[in-house]
Amino acid sequence: MKRFFKPIEKEGSSKKVALSPSLKDGDDGDSEASVPDKKEPLKFVTWNANSLLLRVKNDWSEFTKFVTNLDPDAIAIQEVRIPAAGSKGASKNQGELKDDTNTSREEKQMLMRALSSPPFANYRVWWSLSDSKYAGTALFIKKCFQPKKVFFNLDRIASKHEVDGRVILAEFETFRLLNTYSPNNGWKEEEKSFKRRRKWDKRMLEFVIQSSDKPLIWCGDLNVSHEEIDVSHPDFFSAAKLNGYIPPNKEDCGQPGFTLAERNRFNAILKEGKLIDAHRFLHKEKDMERGFSWSGHPIGKYRGKRMRIDYFLVSESLVGRIVSCEMHGQGIELKGFYGSDHCPVSLELSEASSCPESQKN
């Protein structure tokens, strides 16, 4: 998520470091030897890293301990901020890491070394990147749980990435896993602000309706706080302005991510997509210590101001399998945020029952 107080190899592997090759978008996942009869992923983590390279440089040992201890089957990363391959002025390959300059090669090698070490060596990684050090997503999935197909756009079209690398969609036998870095609403009625977010929400609504044939797990930085319980200081966020500007539409007023317009559209997506907010399903009460996934800068007017904008949304058919959904950061000093302004969020599901619904009591 943009800080509010401030106005790679084929589809995800590197030639220079021996990582497991990644599926091309739309390809089947059976080309690599797999372990027979492996069940599908049950434990997931989502995290806006606010620059994955910076986290590798400064906070990697602590995040590595977190991943080792939790042992997730899939890790969805947003805001990786790694540029896509391609020279200046040329078309970019959004599934490959840039390495055509001395600096980009060094950065790629540093990142690949980190990802080639345990526990990350146990995962295959897919990238969807922006043209510059902006936005971008990554998806890590344990090699024994490989998806049937992977796409990088909401239209499920092969060889197409969303602008800024905001989507990775993995299709498994019984569900889809969607990782998104939703665009920030911004503060004004402009193409890169309100209009961009409205278009995104419209597309997300269409996607969840059209994807009803299979259960969905949608995770990531969705850049919206659904209800007042999802922010630490509702009055502060409702009245927030940038340089005194007041949008012409009252529903667009307030903190990006907490305007009434965004919240209403998000509610419509949940309703029409028959999606359940896994964390709120389990945690009904407001938690001022561990109830938020984004925190403002510890210095300044945003100190202590926090929002829950990182989610796991699951189809209604999966609700009975939710074991836990937790935020792993706490407090205004950003403990458990690992250098980012977001903390990791985890979801665990129980195994699917082999007993048909019609036979259950």
Salt bridges, closest charged atoms under 4 A:
GLU9 OE2 - LYS108 NZ 3.86
GLU11 OE1 - HIS161 NE2 3.52
ASP28 OD1 - LYS149 NZ 2.97
GLU32 OE1 - ARG124 NH2 2.50
ASP59 OD2 - ARG55 NE 3.15
GLU62 OE2 - LYS65 NZ 3.42
ASP71 OD1 - LYS142 NZ 2.68
ASP73 OD1 - LYS142 NZ 3.79
GLU79 OE2 - ARG81 NH2 2.64
ASP99 OD2 - LYS16 NZ 3.59
ASP99 OD2 - LYS108 NZ 3.24
ASP100 OD1 - LYS98 NZ 2.74
GLU107 OE2 - LYS133 NZ 2.79
ASP155 OD2 - LYS160 NZ 2.84
ASP155 OD2 - ARG203 NH2 3.31
GLU162 OE1 - ARG203 NH1 2.75
ASP164 OD2 - ARG166 NE 3.85
GLU171 OE1 - ARG176 NE 3.18
GLU171 OE2 - LYS214 NZ 2.96
GLU173 OE1 - LYS148 NZ 3.48
GLU189 OE1 - ARG198 NH2 2.73
GLU191 OE2 - LYS199 NZ 2.77
ASP201 OD1 - ARG197 NE 3.04
ASP201 OD2 - ARG265 NE 2.72
GLU206 OE2 - LYS202 NZ 2.76
ASP213 OD2 - ARG176 NH2 3.09
ASP221 OD2 - HIS342 NE2 3.72
ASP230 OD1 - ARG280 NH2 2.60
ASP230 OD1 - ARG308 NE 2.90
ASP252 OD2 - ARG198 NH2 3.13
ASP277 OD2 - ARG308 NH2 2.48
ASP310 OD1 - HIS342 ND1 2.84
GLU326 OE2 - HIS283 NE2 3.31
GLU333 OE2 - ARG303 NH2 2.88
ASP341 OD2 - ARG3 NE 3.80
ASP341 OD1 - HIS342 NE2 3.75
GLU357 OE2 - LYS360 NZ 3.11
